[in-house]
Amino acid sequence: MMVCEYKPGLEGIPAAQSSISYVDGQKGILEYRGIRIEELAEKSTFLETAYLLIWGKLPSKEELETFEHEVRYHRRIKYRIRDMMKCFPESGHPMDALQASAAALGLFYSLRDLHNPVYIRDSVVRLIATIPTMVAAFQLMRKGNDPVRPRDDLDYSANFLYMLDEREPDPLMARVFDICLILQVEHTMNASTFSARVTASTLTDPYAVVASAVGTLGGPLHGGANEEVIQMLEKIGSVENVRPYIEHCLETKSKIMGFGHRVYKVKDPRAIILQGLAEQLFEKFGHDKFYDIAQEMEQVVEEKLGSKGIYPNIDFYSGLVYRKMGIPTDLFTPIFAIARVAGWLAHWKEQLAENRIFRPTQIYNGLHEVTYTPIDKR
């Protein structure tokens, strides 16, 4: 039997061929279907970008209007799912609630007609439409309140912000939130996307695919990092404490949340855009002292670790943007999932096109020919 080289975390080992997104970590380039992220953030919308990723092309005006209408029509969730969510513990993390709710959708739409384009499209629309509703519903229900019904006259991002507190958001805030979703929607073969493709390769339904990816995204080394960035800034407390904190982390070899990336060896292009969005919000709605701490951290980390390619990633500034919007810290990662669902579905469709179930091998490092010891002699 051929012995393969072991790579912890499958680092650098291709797991699929994909035309969905591209990253050049040395130059700080991220493209969706060949279009630079900077251009999409400036000119596109989240739903248009989602369409681009899932169907492989920018939609015509009519195609986009149809897609937007379908998403609006499917925003509401079934009352049985809503009743199920009311039974979730109030102290539960919203990511756990979202994973359970996404999986529950499969109970209602479990046809698994994976060769039917109508089923594929209906599943895509339903998941993109209902995931924000479920996130907002749990946020209100864990406080003892009824969920807010979606508003069909609001676009995708404005509607989600409205469902959080039943107040129509400022147009700038809604646009900034929409750009945040564009930045988070897709990023090649990350952990949650790999999880989605592995689950998809078994030919289960897309609701199980999304539920498995949500569970993966929730970890602190993946999507949960943006929550830990805010907790870190709270712990540091002031600009004066930044350098001692960084130096302590380096001495103890502790992870500095929001810095470093498995792919990028320069500043994450998404972090650059998010930093600009944060400044727009601060200019209109007031400054955040945490931003001063974050800027000082970036400067000190670059001084200490820039030569090793350690720079801010997307998680470092996304939390500051959501914090300025008044969004609770433990909703940061569910919002990441709202965006990333479209990316997962793009990979689901791509996996189905030339499917082969994932079955990697392992390198066994255990014992051989061990004699069984009876229980009375152990």
Disulfide bonds with the S-S distance in Angstrom:
none
